[in-house]
Amino acid sequence: MIKGSSFILISFLLAVSCSKKSDPTPTATTLYFPPSGSAWETVTPASLGWNESAKPDLINYLNTTNTRALIILKDGKIALEEYNGVQLTNSNAFTGSNNWYWASAGKTLTSALVGIANANGKINFDSKTSDYIGTGWTSLTPTQESKITIRHQLTMTTGLDDYAPPSTGDSDCTNASCLTYKADAGTRWAYDNAPYTLLDSVIALGTGQTINTYINAQLLSKVGMDGSYHRSGYNNVFYSTPRSMARFGLLLLNKGVWNGTMIIPQSYFDLMTTGSQNYNLSYGYLTWLNGKNSFMVPQSQTVYSGELTTNAPADMFAAMGKNGQIINVVPSKNLVVIRMGDDTQDTGLVSFKFQNDLWGKLNAIITK
């Protein structure tokens, strides 16, 4: 038998225990999603506790690095939006209504579209590329070519030679004569534009629609983005306004879900943002990953130790292109950073140094 005082004590402890179990679990900050059109809520850096006194130094850096546009989203709202007014013509400065190229930052957008097509039953990651675009799309033997799958194209592991063939001097060449054997598919990572570009043909033939028609129906219209792909030499380059690039970054921040509507399947978003092979740990499915122990860069087989972008948060993942076209997503801080612009003096195919230097300036402002 439980005595009165003991009974009271046990009852009190049970009540406390039940009370703790029923306490609501803290929820993450709710993200804001802008409606279609030009309206977009803003928030001041001061209200976020950021250091606004460091902003002039950032603006000077943007101007000296030929930046056209910089947008920083915090919890989905615009915290900074800068256009530096560099003249595109004699009469028109660059503004938020101008279109600009994404360069290889568009790879991550194309990757998302392939993931959507897979979820729609249009593309199988483990099917041979030749199942979609026909045999003889390379100069490889039939056996070598048959080993290349869509997954290899998405992870830069086709085994094709990533250096320009002497006959063309153009490493972006997608002609069969330009696509030569270097290693078996899946045994080597190499940043290679040509097999990536051929994903556009895979999408078109797999879905029965042009890439612009399909992406508009499946992604752009649902997220409120403008933009389209345009042919430039062998490449197919995406152009949009800066805020459309920011909308895609916000979609990625929310793991492929736009205001409650799934756009990119969760399973594929996980593939995009997780290491895709054991050669370049900092590369997912056409997406760069920070916070890993090592990384590789285009046109090199050297494995560098350390993180991709030491000045940025470790959980950042990125779409990155030539001349500093950047989408940086930081889940731990609910941040999206996009940058569009011209030559940053970072001459590589991907602007690693510029991205790291930019974060050095951002860290002086984003103090929380």
SELUMDO-762337 format. One record per residue (C-alpha): residue in three letters; x, y, z; residue number from 1. Coordinates in Angstrom, 2 decimals. Example, Ala and Ser with C-alpha at 12.3 -4.5 7.8 and 13.67 -1.06 7.14 Angstrom:
<pt r="Ala" east="12.30" north="-4.50" up="7.80" k="1"/>
<pt r="Ser" east="13.67" north="-1.06" up="7.14" k="2"/>
END
This chain:
<pt r="Met" east="0.00" north="0.00" up="0.00" k="1"/>
<pt r="Ile" east="1.28" north="3.45" up="-0.87" k="2"/>
<pt r="Lys" east="1.22" north="5.87" up="2.01" k="3"/>
<pt r="Gly" east="-0.36" north="9.33" up="1.54" k="4"/>
<pt r="Ser" east="2.85" north="11.33" up="1.29" k="5"/>
<pt r="Ser" east="4.39" north="8.82" up="-1.12" k="6"/>
<pt r="Phe" east="1.24" north="8.77" up="-3.21" k="7"/>
<pt r="Ile" east="1.26" north="12.56" up="-3.46" k="8"/>
<pt r="Leu" east="4.94" north="12.56" up="-4.49" k="9"/>
<pt r="Ile" east="4.42" north="9.89" up="-7.16" k="10"/>
<pt r="Ser" east="1.34" north="11.69" up="-8.49" k="11"/>
<pt r="Phe" east="3.32" north="14.93" up="-8.73" k="12"/>
<pt r="Leu" east="6.17" north="13.22" up="-10.61" k="13"/>
<pt r="Leu" east="3.73" north="11.57" up="-13.03" k="14"/>
<pt r="Ala" east="2.02" north="14.89" up="-13.65" k="15"/>
<pt r="Val" east="5.35" north="16.57" up="-14.40" k="16"/>
<pt r="Ser" east="6.31" north="13.72" up="-16.68" k="17"/>
<pt r="Cys" east="3.03" north="13.91" up="-18.61" k="18"/>
<pt r="Ser" east="3.35" north="17.66" up="-18.81" k="19"/>
<pt r="Lys" east="6.82" north="17.39" up="-20.37" k="20"/>
<pt r="Lys" east="5.64" north="14.84" up="-22.92" k="21"/>
<pt r="Ser" east="2.76" north="17.05" up="-23.97" k="22"/>
<pt r="Asp" east="4.92" north="20.15" up="-24.46" k="23"/>
<pt r="Pro" east="4.91" north="21.10" up="-28.16" k="24"/>
<pt r="Thr" east="8.11" north="20.37" up="-30.03" k="25"/>
<pt r="Pro" east="9.84" north="23.56" up="-31.14" k="26"/>
<pt r="Thr" east="9.30" north="24.12" up="-34.86" k="27"/>
<pt r="Ala" east="11.68" north="25.58" up="-37.41" k="28"/>
<pt r="Thr" east="11.15" north="29.13" up="-38.60" k="29"/>
<pt r="Thr" east="8.38" north="29.25" up="-41.18" k="30"/>
<pt r="Leu" east="9.69" north="30.16" up="-44.60" k="31"/>
<pt r="Tyr" east="8.08" north="32.92" up="-46.62" k="32"/>
<pt r="Phe" east="7.25" north="32.18" up="-50.27" k="33"/>
<pt r="Pro" east="6.65" north="35.17" up="-52.56" k="34"/>
<pt r="Pro" east="3.53" north="35.12" up="-54.73" k="35"/>
<pt r="Ser" east="3.84" north="35.14" up="-58.51" k="36"/>
<pt r="Gly" east="4.75" north="38.57" up="-59.81" k="37"/>
<pt r="Ser" east="7.01" north="41.26" up="-58.46" k="38"/>
<pt r="Ala" east="5.82" north="41.39" up="-54.84" k="39"/>
<pt r="Trp" east="8.34" north="40.04" up="-52.34" k="40"/>
<pt r="Glu" east="8.48" north="40.79" up="-48.63" k="41"/>
<pt r="Thr" east="11.68" north="42.31" up="-47.29" k="42"/>
<pt r="Val" east="13.41" north="42.43" up="-43.93" k="43"/>
<pt r="Thr" east="16.15" north="44.84" up="-42.86" k="44"/>
<pt r="Pro" east="19.59" north="43.61" up="-41.88" k="45"/>
<pt r="Ala" east="19.31" north="45.67" up="-38.68" k="46"/>
<pt r="Ser" east="16.15" north="43.83" up="-37.63" k="47"/>
<pt r="Leu" east="18.07" north="40.56" up="-38.02" k="48"/>
<pt r="Gly" east="20.86" north="41.80" up="-35.79" k="49"/>
<pt r="Trp" east="23.30" north="41.91" up="-38.70" k="50"/>
<pt r="Asn" east="26.21" north="44.34" up="-38.91" k="51"/>
<pt r="Glu" east="25.10" north="46.97" up="-41.41" k="52"/>
<pt r="Ser" east="28.30" north="48.97" up="-40.95" k="53"/>
<pt r="Ala" east="30.09" north="46.33" up="-43.07" k="54"/>
<pt r="Lys" east="27.74" north="46.85" up="-46.03" k="55"/>
<pt r="Pro" east="29.79" north="49.59" up="-47.78" k="56"/>
<pt r="Asp" east="32.78" north="47.26" up="-47.97" k="57"/>
<pt r="Leu" east="30.58" north="44.57" up="-49.52" k="58"/>
<pt r="Ile" east="29.18" north="47.02" up="-52.08" k="59"/>
<pt r="Asn" east="32.66" north="48.13" up="-53.04" k="60"/>
<pt r="Tyr" east="33.67" north="44.50" up="-53.49" k="61"/>
<pt r="Leu" east="30.65" north="43.84" up="-55.69" k="62"/>
<pt r="Asn" east="31.47" north="46.83" up="-57.88" k="63"/>
<pt r="Thr" east="35.13" north="45.88" up="-58.28" k="64"/>
<pt r="Thr" east="34.23" north="42.30" up="-59.23" k="65"/>
<pt r="Asn" east="31.78" north="43.21" up="-62.01" k="66"/>
<pt r="Thr" east="28.76" north="42.00" up="-60.07" k="67"/>
<pt r="Arg" east="25.40" north="42.66" up="-61.72" k="68"/>
<pt r="Ala" east="23.12" north="41.41" up="-58.95" k="69"/>
<pt r="Leu" east="23.36" north="40.11" up="-55.38" k="70"/>
<pt r="Ile" east="20.31" north="38.91" up="-53.46" k="71"/>
<pt r="Ile" east="20.34" north="37.47" up="-49.95" k="72"/>
<pt r="Leu" east="17.21" north="35.77" up="-48.62" k="73"/>
<pt r="Lys" east="16.68" north="35.19" up="-44.91" k="74"/>
<pt r="Asp" east="13.75" north="32.88" up="-44.08" k="75"/>
<pt r="Gly" east="12.60" north="33.51" up="-47.66" k="76"/>
<pt r="Lys" east="12.43" north="37.29" up="-47.35" k="77"/>
<pt r="Ile" east="14.82" north="39.65" up="-49.11" k="78"/>
<pt r="Ala" east="17.40" north="40.96" up="-46.64" k="79"/>
<pt r="Leu" east="19.76" north="42.45" up="-49.24" k="80"/>
<pt r="Glu" east="19.24" north="43.20" up="-52.93" k="81"/>
<pt r="Glu" east="21.92" north="45.08" up="-54.79" k="82"/>
<pt r="Tyr" east="22.32" north="46.02" up="-58.46" k="83"/>
<pt r="Asn" east="25.52" north="47.82" up="-59.27" k="84"/>
<pt r="Gly" east="24.34" north="49.74" up="-62.33" k="85"/>
<pt r="Val" east="27.06" north="48.58" up="-64.71" k="86"/>
<pt r="Gln" east="26.02" north="49.68" up="-68.21" k="87"/>
<pt r="Leu" east="24.78" north="46.92" up="-70.49" k="88"/>
<pt r="Thr" east="24.20" north="49.43" up="-73.29" k="89"/>
<pt r="Asn" east="24.70" north="53.17" up="-73.54" k="90"/>
<pt r="Ser" east="21.26" north="53.79" up="-72.09" k="91"/>
<pt r="Asn" east="20.25" north="50.85" up="-69.91" k="92"/>
<pt r="Ala" east="21.86" north="49.85" up="-66.62" k="93"/>
<pt r="Phe" east="21.38" north="46.37" up="-65.22" k="94"/>
<pt r="Thr" east="18.26" north="46.09" up="-63.05" k="95"/>
<pt r="Gly" east="16.13" north="43.37" up="-61.55" k="96"/>
<pt r="Ser" east="14.15" north="43.12" up="-64.79" k="97"/>
<pt r="Asn" east="17.19" north="42.18" up="-66.89" k="98"/>
<pt r="Asn" east="17.97" north="38.58" up="-67.80" k="99"/>
<pt r="Trp" east="21.41" north="37.10" up="-67.20" k="100"/>
<pt r="Tyr" east="23.02" north="33.75" up="-67.91" k="101"/>
<pt r="Trp" east="23.40" north="31.09" up="-65.20" k="102"/>
<pt r="Ala" east="26.36" north="29.37" up="-66.90" k="103"/>
<pt r="Ser" east="27.06" north="26.11" up="-65.07" k="104"/>
<pt r="Ala" east="24.89" north="27.13" up="-62.14" k="105"/>
<pt r="Gly" east="22.17" north="25.94" up="-64.50" k="106"/>
<pt r="Lys" east="23.44" north="22.38" up="-64.09" k="107"/>
<pt r="Thr" east="21.66" north="22.16" up="-60.75" k="108"/>
<pt r="Leu" east="18.43" north="23.38" up="-62.36" k="109"/>
<pt r="Thr" east="18.73" north="20.74" up="-65.10" k="110"/>
<pt r="Ser" east="19.47" north="18.15" up="-62.45" k="111"/>
<pt r="Ala" east="16.22" north="19.01" up="-60.66" k="112"/>
<pt r="Leu" east="14.33" north="18.66" up="-63.94" k="113"/>
<pt r="Val" east="15.78" north="15.19" up="-64.55" k="114"/>
<pt r="Gly" east="14.71" north="14.21" up="-61.03" k="115"/>
<pt r="Ile" east="11.18" north="15.41" up="-61.77" k="116"/>
<pt r="Ala" east="11.12" north="13.47" up="-65.05" k="117"/>
<pt r="Asn" east="12.24" north="10.36" up="-63.18" k="118"/>
<pt r="Ala" east="9.41" north="10.75" up="-60.67" k="119"/>
<pt r="Asn" east="7.01" north="11.14" up="-63.61" k="120"/>
<pt r="Gly" east="8.21" north="7.83" up="-65.06" k="121"/>
<pt r="Lys" east="9.88" north="9.48" up="-68.06" k="122"/>
<pt r="Ile" east="13.58" north="8.87" up="-67.29" k="123"/>
<pt r="Asn" east="15.28" north="5.94" up="-65.55" k="124"/>
<pt r="Phe" east="18.58" north="6.86" up="-63.88" k="125"/>
<pt r="Asp" east="20.09" north="3.43" up="-64.49" k="126"/>
<pt r="Ser" east="19.05" north="3.16" up="-68.13" k="127"/>
<pt r="Lys" east="21.73" north="3.48" up="-70.76" k="128"/>
<pt r="Thr" east="22.04" north="6.94" up="-72.28" k="129"/>
<pt r="Ser" east="21.80" north="5.25" up="-75.67" k="130"/>
<pt r="Asp" east="18.30" north="4.04" up="-74.76" k="131"/>
<pt r="Tyr" east="17.22" north="7.68" up="-75.13" k="132"/>
<pt r="Ile" east="19.48" north="9.28" up="-77.72" k="133"/>
<pt r="Gly" east="20.43" north="6.20" up="-79.74" k="134"/>
<pt r="Thr" east="23.65" north="4.24" up="-80.11" k="135"/>
<pt r="Gly" east="26.76" north="5.78" up="-81.63" k="136"/>
<pt r="Trp" east="26.44" north="9.05" up="-79.73" k="137"/>
<pt r="Thr" east="30.13" north="8.63" up="-78.77" k="138"/>
<pt r="Ser" east="33.20" north="7.32" up="-80.59" k="139"/>
<pt r="Leu" east="33.49" north="4.53" up="-77.99" k="140"/>
<pt r="Thr" east="33.09" north="0.85" up="-78.76" k="141"/>
<pt r="Pro" east="29.52" north="-0.42" up="-78.36" k="142"/>
<pt r="Thr" east="30.52" north="-2.18" up="-75.13" k="143"/>
<pt r="Gln" east="32.15" north="0.93" up="-73.66" k="144"/>
<pt r="Glu" east="29.24" north="3.17" up="-74.65" k="145"/>
<pt r="Ser" east="26.64" north="0.79" up="-73.25" k="146"/>
<pt r="Lys" east="28.12" north="1.21" up="-69.77" k="147"/>
<pt r="Ile" east="27.22" north="4.93" up="-69.62" k="148"/>
<pt r="Thr" east="23.92" north="5.62" up="-67.86" k="149"/>
<pt r="Ile" east="21.87" north="8.69" up="-67.02" k="150"/>
<pt r="Arg" east="23.20" north="8.45" up="-63.46" k="151"/>
<pt r="His" east="26.75" north="8.75" up="-64.78" k="152"/>
<pt r="Gln" east="25.79" north="11.95" up="-66.63" k="153"/>
<pt r="Leu" east="24.27" north="13.36" up="-63.43" k="154"/>
<pt r="Thr" east="27.39" north="12.62" up="-61.36" k="155"/>
<pt r="Met" east="30.15" north="13.49" up="-63.88" k="156"/>
<pt r="Thr" east="31.36" north="9.90" up="-64.01" k="157"/>
<pt r="Thr" east="30.80" north="8.99" up="-67.69" k="158"/>
<pt r="Gly" east="34.47" north="8.14" up="-68.21" k="159"/>
<pt r="Leu" east="34.59" north="10.31" up="-71.33" k="160"/>
<pt r="Asp" east="37.69" north="12.42" up="-71.90" k="161"/>
<pt r="Asp" east="37.07" north="15.91" up="-70.49" k="162"/>
<pt r="Tyr" east="39.81" north="17.61" up="-72.52" k="163"/>
<pt r="Ala" east="39.22" north="19.31" up="-75.85" k="164"/>
<pt r="Pro" east="39.80" north="17.00" up="-78.83" k="165"/>
<pt r="Pro" east="42.59" north="18.30" up="-81.09" k="166"/>
<pt r="Ser" east="40.22" north="18.33" up="-84.06" k="167"/>
<pt r="Thr" east="37.94" north="20.98" up="-82.53" k="168"/>
<pt r="Gly" east="39.79" north="22.56" up="-79.63" k="169"/>
<pt r="Asp" east="36.40" north="22.74" up="-77.90" k="170"/>
<pt r="Ser" east="35.89" north="20.61" up="-74.80" k="171"/>
<pt r="Asp" east="32.14" north="21.36" up="-74.95" k="172"/>
<pt r="Cys" east="31.78" north="19.60" up="-78.30" k="173"/>
<pt r="Thr" east="28.90" north="17.10" up="-78.24" k="174"/>
<pt r="Asn" east="29.59" north="15.47" up="-81.62" k="175"/>
<pt r="Ala" east="30.27" north="11.74" up="-81.44" k="176"/>
<pt r="Ser" east="33.78" north="12.27" up="-82.80" k="177"/>
<pt r="Cys" east="34.54" north="14.54" up="-79.80" k="178"/>
<pt r="Leu" east="33.36" north="12.09" up="-77.15" k="179"/>
<pt r="Thr" east="36.31" north="9.77" up="-76.64" k="180"/>
<pt r="Tyr" east="37.16" north="7.07" up="-74.13" k="181"/>
<pt r="Lys" east="39.22" north="7.84" up="-71.02" k="182"/>
<pt r="Ala" east="37.99" north="5.23" up="-68.54" k="183"/>
<pt r="Asp" east="35.06" north="2.93" up="-67.95" k="184"/>
<pt r="Ala" east="31.93" north="4.72" up="-66.77" k="185"/>
<pt r="Gly" east="31.74" north="5.00" up="-62.99" k="186"/>
<pt r="Thr" east="35.50" north="4.70" up="-62.41" k="187"/>
<pt r="Arg" east="36.53" north="8.37" up="-62.73" k="188"/>
<pt r="Trp" east="35.11" north="11.80" up="-61.83" k="189"/>
<pt r="Ala" east="35.74" north="14.61" up="-64.29" k="190"/>
<pt r="Tyr" east="33.84" north="17.86" up="-64.79" k="191"/>
<pt r="Asp" east="32.65" north="17.57" up="-68.38" k="192"/>
<pt r="Asn" east="30.14" north="19.87" up="-70.08" k="193"/>
<pt r="Ala" east="29.45" north="17.72" up="-73.14" k="194"/>
<pt r="Pro" east="27.74" north="14.70" up="-71.50" k="195"/>
<pt r="Tyr" east="25.90" north="17.11" up="-69.20" k="196"/>
<pt r="Thr" east="24.57" north="19.06" up="-72.19" k="197"/>
<pt r="Leu" east="23.30" north="15.84" up="-73.75" k="198"/>
<pt r="Leu" east="20.94" north="15.47" up="-70.80" k="199"/>
<pt r="Asp" east="18.83" north="18.06" up="-72.63" k="200"/>
<pt r="Ser" east="18.30" north="15.53" up="-75.43" k="201"/>
<pt r="Val" east="17.56" north="12.82" up="-72.87" k="202"/>
<pt r="Ile" east="14.88" north="15.05" up="-71.32" k="203"/>
<pt r="Ala" east="13.37" north="15.91" up="-74.70" k="204"/>
<pt r="Leu" east="13.27" north="12.33" up="-75.97" k="205"/>
<pt r="Gly" east="12.23" north="10.88" up="-72.61" k="206"/>
<pt r="Thr" east="9.34" north="13.30" up="-72.11" k="207"/>
<pt r="Gly" east="8.37" north="14.00" up="-75.70" k="208"/>
<pt r="Gln" east="8.67" north="17.75" up="-75.03" k="209"/>
<pt r="Thr" east="11.38" north="20.33" up="-75.51" k="210"/>
<pt r="Ile" east="13.37" north="21.13" up="-72.40" k="211"/>
<pt r="Asn" east="11.85" north="24.63" up="-72.26" k="212"/>
<pt r="Thr" east="8.29" north="23.32" up="-72.54" k="213"/>
<pt r="Tyr" east="8.88" north="20.66" up="-69.91" k="214"/>
<pt r="Ile" east="10.65" north="22.86" up="-67.36" k="215"/>
<pt r="Asn" east="8.04" north="25.58" up="-67.69" k="216"/>
<pt r="Ala" east="5.20" north="23.14" up="-67.00" k="217"/>
<pt r="Gln" east="6.92" north="21.15" up="-64.28" k="218"/>
<pt r="Leu" east="8.92" north="23.79" up="-62.39" k="219"/>
<pt r="Leu" east="9.04" north="27.41" up="-63.54" k="220"/>
<pt r="Ser" east="5.29" north="28.09" up="-63.63" k="221"/>
<pt r="Lys" east="4.78" north="26.43" up="-60.26" k="222"/>
<pt r="Val" east="7.50" north="28.46" up="-58.54" k="223"/>
<pt r="Gly" east="6.78" north="31.76" up="-60.31" k="224"/>
<pt r="Met" east="10.08" north="31.78" up="-62.19" k="225"/>
<pt r="Asp" east="10.79" north="33.32" up="-65.56" k="226"/>
<pt r="Gly" east="13.61" north="32.19" up="-67.82" k="227"/>
<pt r="Ser" east="14.50" north="29.71" up="-70.54" k="228"/>
<pt r="Tyr" east="17.38" north="27.77" up="-72.08" k="229"/>
<pt r="His" east="19.18" north="29.25" up="-75.09" k="230"/>
<pt r="Arg" east="21.68" north="27.56" up="-77.37" k="231"/>
<pt r="Ser" east="25.22" north="28.98" up="-77.24" k="232"/>
<pt r="Gly" east="27.64" north="27.01" up="-79.37" k="233"/>
<pt r="Tyr" east="27.38" north="23.42" up="-78.16" k="234"/>
<pt r="Asn" east="25.96" north="24.52" up="-74.81" k="235"/>
<pt r="Asn" east="22.39" north="25.11" up="-73.73" k="236"/>
<pt r="Val" east="22.45" north="27.98" up="-71.22" k="237"/>
<pt r="Phe" east="19.66" north="29.07" up="-68.89" k="238"/>
<pt r="Tyr" east="18.86" north="32.80" up="-68.63" k="239"/>
<pt r="Ser" east="16.56" north="34.49" up="-66.11" k="240"/>
<pt r="Thr" east="16.11" north="37.54" up="-63.93" k="241"/>
<pt r="Pro" east="17.97" north="37.59" up="-60.58" k="242"/>
<pt r="Arg" east="14.81" north="37.09" up="-58.53" k="243"/>
<pt r="Ser" east="13.97" north="33.97" up="-60.50" k="244"/>
<pt r="Met" east="17.36" north="32.58" up="-59.59" k="245"/>
<pt r="Ala" east="16.55" north="33.46" up="-55.96" k="246"/>
<pt r="Arg" east="13.21" north="31.63" up="-56.23" k="247"/>
<pt r="Phe" east="15.03" north="28.47" up="-57.29" k="248"/>
<pt r="Gly" east="17.40" north="28.89" up="-54.34" k="249"/>
<pt r="Leu" east="14.40" north="29.18" up="-52.01" k="250"/>
<pt r="Leu" east="12.93" north="26.01" up="-53.51" k="251"/>
<pt r="Leu" east="16.19" north="24.23" up="-52.74" k="252"/>
<pt r="Leu" east="16.26" north="25.67" up="-49.21" k="253"/>
<pt r="Asn" east="12.87" north="24.05" up="-48.59" k="254"/>
<pt r="Lys" east="14.06" north="20.69" up="-49.97" k="255"/>
<pt r="Gly" east="12.17" north="20.91" up="-53.23" k="256"/>
<pt r="Val" east="8.82" north="21.98" up="-51.77" k="257"/>
<pt r="Trp" east="7.27" north="25.33" up="-52.76" k="258"/>
<pt r="Asn" east="4.75" north="26.68" up="-50.26" k="259"/>
<pt r="Gly" east="3.47" north="23.19" up="-49.49" k="260"/>
<pt r="Thr" east="3.62" north="21.82" up="-53.05" k="261"/>
<pt r="Met" east="6.32" north="19.25" up="-53.82" k="262"/>
<pt r="Ile" east="8.22" north="20.22" up="-56.97" k="263"/>
<pt r="Ile" east="11.42" north="18.18" up="-56.64" k="264"/>
<pt r="Pro" east="10.84" north="14.73" up="-55.11" k="265"/>
<pt r="Gln" east="12.39" north="14.39" up="-51.64" k="266"/>
<pt r="Ser" east="14.30" north="11.27" up="-52.63" k="267"/>
<pt r="Tyr" east="15.93" north="13.10" up="-55.53" k="268"/>
<pt r="Phe" east="16.65" north="16.23" up="-53.53" k="269"/>
<pt r="Asp" east="18.59" north="13.95" up="-51.15" k="270"/>
<pt r="Leu" east="20.62" north="12.64" up="-54.07" k="271"/>
<pt r="Met" east="21.37" north="16.17" up="-55.27" k="272"/>
<pt r="Thr" east="22.72" north="17.22" up="-51.87" k="273"/>
<pt r="Thr" east="24.63" north="14.07" up="-50.89" k="274"/>
<pt r="Gly" east="28.02" north="12.91" up="-52.17" k="275"/>
<pt r="Ser" east="27.37" north="10.96" up="-55.38" k="276"/>
<pt r="Gln" east="30.60" north="8.99" up="-55.72" k="277"/>
<pt r="Asn" east="33.88" north="8.37" up="-53.87" k="278"/>
<pt r="Tyr" east="36.21" north="10.41" up="-56.10" k="279"/>
<pt r="Asn" east="34.99" north="13.98" up="-55.53" k="280"/>
<pt r="Leu" east="33.31" north="13.99" up="-52.14" k="281"/>
<pt r="Ser" east="32.13" north="17.57" up="-52.68" k="282"/>
<pt r="Tyr" east="29.88" north="16.74" up="-55.63" k="283"/>
<pt r="Gly" east="26.32" north="15.47" up="-55.55" k="284"/>
<pt r="Tyr" east="23.99" north="15.25" up="-58.55" k="285"/>
<pt r="Leu" east="25.20" north="18.29" up="-60.54" k="286"/>
<pt r="Thr" east="25.41" north="20.17" up="-57.24" k="287"/>
<pt r="Trp" east="28.46" north="21.27" up="-55.23" k="288"/>
<pt r="Leu" east="28.66" north="20.40" up="-51.52" k="289"/>
<pt r="Asn" east="30.55" north="22.21" up="-48.78" k="290"/>
<pt r="Gly" east="31.81" north="20.75" up="-45.50" k="291"/>
<pt r="Lys" east="33.45" north="17.64" up="-46.94" k="292"/>
<pt r="Asn" east="36.99" north="16.43" up="-46.30" k="293"/>
<pt r="Ser" east="38.20" north="16.93" up="-49.87" k="294"/>
<pt r="Phe" east="37.21" north="18.26" up="-53.29" k="295"/>
<pt r="Met" east="38.18" north="18.22" up="-56.95" k="296"/>
<pt r="Val" east="37.99" north="21.00" up="-59.54" k="297"/>
<pt r="Pro" east="37.34" north="21.05" up="-63.30" k="298"/>
<pt r="Gln" east="40.14" north="20.05" up="-65.68" k="299"/>
<pt r="Ser" east="42.16" north="18.38" up="-62.95" k="300"/>
<pt r="Gln" east="42.37" north="14.96" up="-61.32" k="301"/>
<pt r="Thr" east="44.00" north="16.36" up="-58.18" k="302"/>
<pt r="Val" east="42.10" north="15.74" up="-54.95" k="303"/>
<pt r="Tyr" east="42.48" north="18.73" up="-52.62" k="304"/>
<pt r="Ser" east="42.10" north="18.25" up="-48.89" k="305"/>
<pt r="Gly" east="39.70" north="20.44" up="-46.94" k="306"/>
<pt r="Glu" east="36.35" north="22.09" up="-47.60" k="307"/>
<pt r="Leu" east="35.25" north="23.57" up="-50.89" k="308"/>
<pt r="Thr" east="34.50" north="27.03" up="-49.42" k="309"/>
<pt r="Thr" east="36.18" north="27.54" up="-46.07" k="310"/>
<pt r="Asn" east="34.54" north="30.91" up="-45.38" k="311"/>
<pt r="Ala" east="31.00" north="29.53" up="-45.84" k="312"/>
<pt r="Pro" east="28.97" north="27.43" up="-43.38" k="313"/>
<pt r="Ala" east="29.77" north="23.74" up="-43.61" k="314"/>
<pt r="Asp" east="26.21" north="22.73" up="-44.54" k="315"/>
<pt r="Met" east="26.08" north="25.02" up="-47.57" k="316"/>
<pt r="Phe" east="25.40" north="23.47" up="-50.98" k="317"/>
<pt r="Ala" east="25.73" north="25.35" up="-54.22" k="318"/>
<pt r="Ala" east="25.02" north="25.78" up="-57.90" k="319"/>
<pt r="Met" east="28.13" north="27.37" up="-59.39" k="320"/>
<pt r="Gly" east="29.11" north="28.64" up="-62.80" k="321"/>
<pt r="Lys" east="31.75" north="30.55" up="-64.73" k="322"/>
<pt r="Asn" east="32.27" north="34.23" up="-63.94" k="323"/>
<pt r="Gly" east="30.67" north="33.87" up="-60.53" k="324"/>
<pt r="Gln" east="27.11" north="32.78" up="-61.30" k="325"/>
<pt r="Ile" east="26.19" north="31.46" up="-57.86" k="326"/>
<pt r="Ile" east="23.32" north="30.03" up="-55.85" k="327"/>
<pt r="Asn" east="24.37" north="29.26" up="-52.27" k="328"/>
<pt r="Val" east="21.91" north="27.56" up="-49.91" k="329"/>
<pt r="Val" east="22.59" north="27.38" up="-46.15" k="330"/>
<pt r="Pro" east="19.92" north="25.33" up="-44.33" k="331"/>
<pt r="Ser" east="21.31" north="25.96" up="-40.83" k="332"/>
<pt r="Lys" east="20.79" north="29.71" up="-41.26" k="333"/>
<pt r="Asn" east="17.78" north="29.67" up="-43.60" k="334"/>
<pt r="Leu" east="19.87" north="31.65" up="-46.08" k="335"/>
<pt r="Val" east="19.98" north="31.84" up="-49.85" k="336"/>
<pt r="Val" east="22.67" north="33.89" up="-51.60" k="337"/>
<pt r="Ile" east="22.60" north="34.48" up="-55.35" k="338"/>
<pt r="Arg" east="25.07" north="36.42" up="-57.44" k="339"/>
<pt r="Met" east="25.05" north="37.23" up="-61.17" k="340"/>
<pt r="Gly" east="27.76" north="39.08" up="-63.01" k="341"/>
<pt r="Asp" east="30.71" north="39.32" up="-65.33" k="342"/>
<pt r="Asp" east="34.34" north="38.28" up="-65.05" k="343"/>
<pt r="Thr" east="35.48" north="38.06" up="-61.42" k="344"/>
<pt r="Gln" east="39.15" north="37.52" up="-62.37" k="345"/>
<pt r="Asp" east="38.59" north="33.92" up="-61.23" k="346"/>
<pt r="Thr" east="39.47" north="32.24" up="-64.51" k="347"/>
<pt r="Gly" east="38.30" north="28.69" up="-63.81" k="348"/>
<pt r="Leu" east="35.18" north="27.04" up="-65.19" k="349"/>
<pt r="Val" east="33.75" north="27.33" up="-61.67" k="350"/>
<pt r="Ser" east="34.50" north="30.38" up="-59.48" k="351"/>
<pt r="Phe" east="35.75" north="28.73" up="-56.29" k="352"/>
<pt r="Lys" east="38.01" north="31.56" up="-55.17" k="353"/>
<pt r="Phe" east="35.43" north="34.24" up="-55.84" k="354"/>
<pt r="Gln" east="32.78" north="32.35" up="-53.87" k="355"/>
<pt r="Asn" east="35.12" north="32.01" up="-50.89" k="356"/>
<pt r="Asp" east="36.12" north="35.68" up="-51.04" k="357"/>
<pt r="Leu" east="32.47" north="36.73" up="-51.28" k="358"/>
<pt r="Trp" east="31.68" north="34.80" up="-48.10" k="359"/>
<pt r="Gly" east="34.56" north="36.58" up="-46.40" k="360"/>
<pt r="Lys" east="32.66" north="39.83" up="-47.03" k="361"/>
<pt r="Leu" east="29.27" north="38.34" up="-46.14" k="362"/>
<pt r="Asn" east="30.51" north="37.04" up="-42.80" k="363"/>
<pt r="Ala" east="31.25" north="40.60" up="-41.73" k="364"/>
<pt r="Ile" east="27.54" north="41.44" up="-42.26" k="365"/>
<pt r="Ile" east="25.73" north="38.19" up="-41.43" k="366"/>
<pt r="Thr" east="26.70" north="37.99" up="-37.78" k="367"/>
<pt r="Lys" east="23.78" north="35.82" up="-36.63" k="368"/>
END
